[in-house]
Amino acid sequence: MSFLQSMASLLVSCGLLMQQTLMELSPQNDPNGLLLVNREWRISSEYYPQVRQAQVSGQVRRLRPEAASALEEMYKAAKEEAGVTLVSVSGYREYDKQERIYRAKLKRVKGDVEAANAYVALPGASEHQTGLAMDVGQRSLSSDQNLSGSFGDSRGGKWLRENCWRFGFIIRYQEGWEEITGYESEPWHVRYVGKTYAEMMHENNVPLEVFVQLLREDTLMKLLTEEGEMK
C-alpha cells in the first residue's frame, strides 16, 4: 500500500470513529436525554418507557416520572399565578395506539397523506410514545377548543407559552417552525426536556431540531479540541 493510500485509509478510519463517537454522544440517542423524535428520527415499536399517572386533572395523564412531577408543579403554578386550571388531554401513547390514530386521521382526510402528516405523527414518529409529551388544555374550554388555535389565545394557553420553560417544558410546535418540525403550530403540545435545556431553548427561541444540531456541533468542537490537545 502506498503512502497516499495509507493516509486516505487513516483519514477514513478517523472520520468514521469521530462520526460514531458523535452519534453516541448525540442527545437523540440518549433515552434519558433530549431524545429527538420526528419523521427522520423514529423510535421502535418495542420502545416502552416507564410511566406513571400524573396527579392532575384530565384524561390521559401518564408520563415518565420526571415529566409527571414537572407537570404537577406547572399545573399548580398556573392555578396560583393565573387562576387557570390546566388539564391533561393526551399524554403517553403506545406505538399501536398511535398507529390507530394515524389511520383514523388518514380516513378522515380521504387518504390525503400530506394532510394527515401535517397534524398526526406516523407510528414511531410521535413524541407521545416517549412519555415526555403532553397535550394541555384549559378546563373552561371545550374539547374542540383545547386542541385548536383557540387554546393558544386563551388565558391558559398564553400562560403556558410564557412560563412552561420554568418547569422544563417547551412548546414543541410553534408558528413559523413548520418547515423545521414538519408540523403545523400546536400551542397545546408541550414536551419535557428538563429545566436547563428548556431555559436555553426559550432564550434562543429555537425548535428542538435546531437545538440538537447546535449541541452536536458543540460536541464535535469539543472532540476536535480534545484531539488537538492530545497531539
RALIN-V873816 format. One line per field, one symbol per residue. ss: DSSP state (H for helix, E for strand, - for the rest). phi: phi as a letter, one per 40 degrees, with the letter a starting at -180 (. if undefined). psi: psi as a letter, one per 40 degrees, with the letter a starting at -180 (. if undefined). A space follows every 10 residues. Layout:
ss=???
phi=???
psi=???
//
This chain:
ss=--HHHHHHHH HHHHHHHHHH HHHHH-HHH- ---------- ---------- -EE----E-- -EE-HHHHHH HHHHHHHHHH HH---EEEEE ----HHHHHH HHHHHHHH-- --HHHHHHH- ------HHHH --EEEEEE-- --HHHH--HH HHH-HHHHHH HHHHHHH-EE EEE----HHH H----EEEEE EE--HHHHHH HHHH---HHH HHHHHHHHHH HHHHHHHHHH -
phi=.ccccccccc cccccccccc ccccccdcbb cbbcfcbacc bbbccccbcc bacccbchbc bcacdccccc cccccccccc cbgbccbcba bcbcdccccc cccccccccf gcccccccbb ccdgbccccc gbbacbbbdc ccccccbacd cccccccccc ccbdccbgbb ccbbcgbdcc cgbcdbcccb bcbgcccccc ccccfbcddc cccccccccc cccccccccc c
psi=hidddddddd dddddddddd ddddehdeeh eebdghhadd giiieehgih iihhgiiach ehiidddddd dddddddddd defhhiihdh bhhidddddd ddddddddef egdddddddh iiheehdded eeihhiahde iiddddfied ddeidddddd ddedddeeii hdhiheeddd deiihgeehi hheidddddd dddefiiddd dddddddddd dddddddddd .
//
